[in-house]
């Protein structure tokens, strides 16, 4: 493909009147389709049906843009790009984003196109992409997320479901105008969520993530030891079950050993008697291990229960300890 054809494929359809743009758009669409098809043909990693689907979506998106329906066109450009990563598709996706007011996304895509065509050695296309990026940049809005108590262990902040690392905290980050959801969470803390409306036209908004409150429902978050006591009950209960299983295995081993008596005279046994006693010894060994593990679990559960923090003031505790008992904080 010549550089003239490549430049033509990077010229988005103009928003002129339908009477004058029809034939021009048809000719442009043919050039775009030819350019994209040639680009796709050079990518052996993509499947043939993906390439065909990418071309079809690309053309349909272009027709929607020409019909003044950019909002419907952008998702088709996105899907075309997902099927096959073409620099032409990425350029037209950036153009589509600009048309619907997603300036941050448009700016990022134009810069990505410029970087890619620079690597391929096409200065004309690079200049065009950078020109479009420069025109969009003043319209890019930004959101600053200020995080209080940033030293909270395990603190995680997300914007629109994507992680916002500590390097972004307090920094005006490019975002598309509109509503954004910011979340914060940390072990032992109540999750925090807020919405912020970012105005278009290069506006900057700020959202402060306050220090997270303790979560009484998490293990020992309120200092009442409820989480540790629950773990103690679970551990002790598992220990009791293990002791029961070990005891049953021990009785089974004893019963199996008794079956060897007809084949033995004291400690002298024939082959049948030796096999029976070997099986009994193996069962007894398993019983000993399971029984020991059960005792250890019961002991561990007791230690967890005894070392759990005392209930805080204002908590209500049942007078009779039961497995179904609960500690209730006065503020909960």
N, C-alpha and C positions, 0 to 999 in steps of 0.2 A: 504494500500500500504506500502511495506517495505521501509526502508530508502535506500536500494540499488537501488530499482526501482526509487525512487525519485531522487537520485543522477544521475541516468542514464538519466532521462528526462531533467536534467539541463546540459547535455553535448551536445553542438551544433554540427551539422554535420561537419566533417572535410573536408577541401578543398583538397582531394587527387585526384588521377586520376580516371576517370570514370571506368576503368577496375577493380579497386580494391575497389571502394567505393559503387558499386551498391548493392550487397547482404548485406553489412554492413548497408547501409542506410535503406534498406527495413526492416531489423530487428530492427534498431533503431527507425524507424518511427512507427512500430507496438507498441513498448514499449512506445513511446511518446504518441501515440493515446490512448493507454490503460490508461496511467497515467493521461492524461488530462480528459478522460471520467470519471474516478473515481473521480477526483477532482470536475468536474462539477456536478456529481451526488449528491454531498454533499451540494449543494447550493440551497435551496428550493425557494429563492427569484427570481431566473431567470426562465423564461418561458421555456418549453420543446423545442420549436422550436428554441429559441435563443441558447440554449445549443447545439443543433444539428448543427446549423449554425456555432457556434464558433468552434466546432470540425472540421467541414468540411474546414473552412477557415484556421485553424491551420495546417491541413495536407497539404493543397494546398500550403501554404506559405513555409512549410518545403521542399516540392518538388522543389519549385522555387529556394530556397537557394541551394539545392543540385545540381541544374542545373546551378548554377553560376549566377542567376538572383535575387540577393538580393534586388535591387532597386524596383523590382515588388513585392517582398515578404513582405517588410515592411508594405505597406498599408493593406495587408491582415491580418498581425499580429495585426495591430492597430484596424481593424474592429472586429476581433475575440475578442480582449480584451474589446472592447466597448460592444459587445453582452454579454460577461461573463468575469468578472475580475478574471482570474486565475493566480496564481503566476508563473506557468510554462510558460504560454503565455507571461507574462511580461518579464521573463528571456530571452526567445527566441527573443522577440522584441528588447531587449537591445543588444543581439548578432547581430541582423540584423542591428540596428543602427550603431554599430561599423564597420560592414562590408562596409557600404556605407559612412563612414566618419562623421557621426553625433555623434561626441564624447561626447558632453555635454548631449545629450539626452540619449546616452548609459550609461554614468556614473550615471545619475539620476535614470535610471531604475534599474541598478544593485544595487544601494544603497537601493532603495525601496524594491526590492526583499529580500535583506539581512535583512531589518527591519521586513518584514512580516514573513519570516521563523524563525527569532529569536523569534517572538511572539508565533509561533506555536511550539517552542521547538525542532528545528532541527539544531544543531550546525554544522553538516557537510555541509548542503546546505548553511547555513549562511556564513561559511568560504569560500566556493566556490564563492558565489556571491561577497563577499568583495574582494576576490583575483582578480576577473575580474574587479571590480571597481577600484582597486589600479593600475591595469595595464593600464586602460584607462585614469586615471586622468592626467598624464603628457601630454597627447595629447589634452586636453580640452582647446580650445581657449576662450578668454574673451573679453568683450566689456565694456569700461568705458564711461558712458554718463555723461558729465560735463554740468551742467545747470547754465547759467548766469542769473542774475535777478531772483533768485529762489523765491524771496518774492512777485513776481507778483500775485495779487489776482486771484484765480481760475485757476492757471496754471496747465495744465495737459500734461503729457508726456507719449507717447506710443512707444513701440518697437514691430514692426510686428503686430500692432493692439491690443497689450495687454498693460495695464497700467504699467508704470514704476514709482513706488512711490518714494517719497523723500528719503526714506531709501536706495534706490539703487543709487541715484545720486552720482557720483564721486567714485563709488565702481566697481572694475573689476568684472563683472558678467559673469558666464559661458554661452556661446552661441555656437551653431553649426557654423562651418565655412561656409562662403558664404555671400551673400548679405542680409543686414538687413535694414529695413526702420524705421526711427525714426521720430515721429511727435510731435509737441508741439502746444498747443492752449490755449487761455485764453479769457474771455469776453472782447470785445472792441479791440482785437489784431488780426493782420493778422496771419492766420495759417502758420505754418512752417513745412517743410518736407525735409528730407535729406536721402540719401542712404550711407551706409558704407559697405565696403568689409572687412570681417574678414578672415584673412589667417588661414589655418589649421596648425596643429602641435604645439598647445599650444601658439600661438601668441596672443598678447594683442593689441587691437585697441582702439583708443579714439575718441569720437565725442563730439564736443562742441555745445550745443544749445545756440545760441546767444540770447540777449534780444529781445523780440518780438516787432515788429513795431506796431504803432497804426493803426487801421483799419477805414478809413474815412467812410466806408459804414455802420458801426455799429452806434447805437444811441449815438450821441454827442461825438463820439470817437475823431473827429477832433476839437471839441470845437465850431462848427458852429451852433449848435442848430437844425440841420436838423431833427434829430430823435425826438426831443421834439416837433417841429412844426408839424411833421407828426402825432404824437400822439394827438396833439391839434386838428388837422383837423378831425381825426377819432372820437375823443370824442365829439367835437362840432357837427359833422354831426349826430352822434347817438342821441345827445340831441335834435336836430331839428326834427328828425324823431319821437322821443318820444313825443315832444310837439304836433306834428301833430296828433299822435294817441290819445293823451289825449284830444285834442280839439274835435276830431271826436266822442270819447266816451261821451264827455260832451253834444254834440248836440243830440246824440242818447238817452242819459238819459232825456234830456228836452222833446224830442219827445215822449218818453215813458210816462213821467209824464202827458203830455197833453192828452194822451189816457184815463186817469182816470176821466176826467171832467164829462162825461155823468153819471158816477157812484158816483159822489161826490157833496155835497152842501157845498162849502167852504172847511173846514177841516173835515167835517163829510162825511164818505164814507161807502158804503156797503162793503161786503167781496170782491167782484170783484175789486172794486176801491182800496181797501187797498193792495191787491196783486199786482196790477199794480204799485202803488206808491212805494211799497217795492222794486220791481224790478228796478224801476227808481233810487231810492236812492242808491242801490247797484252799479249800473252802474256809478252813479255820484261819488261815493267814489273811484272806480277804476280809473276813469278819473282824479280825483284830484291827486292820487298817481303817475300815469304815467306822468301827466303834470309836477308835482313837480320834478320827477326824470329827466325829459328832461331839465327843467330849470337849475338844478344843473349841468348836463353834459355840457350844453352850457357855464355856468359860469366856470366850471373846464377847458374846452378847451380854454377859453379866458385867464385864468391864465397861463396855460402851454405856450400859444403862447407869451404872454407878458414877461414871465420870461425866455424864451429860450435865450441862449447866442447869441450875435450879430455875424454875419458872419465874418470870419477871413479875413485878408487882402489878396488880390489876388483872392477872391471869386467873382463870377459874379452873380448878383441878378437882376431879371427882374424888370423893372420900374413899371409895373402894377401887383399888387398881384392877382394871380389866383390860383384856386385849383390845377391846373396842373403845377404850378411853381416849380422850383428846384434850389437849391443852389449848385454851382459847384466850388469845390476847384481848385485853379490854378495848383496844383501839381498832380491832379487826372487824 
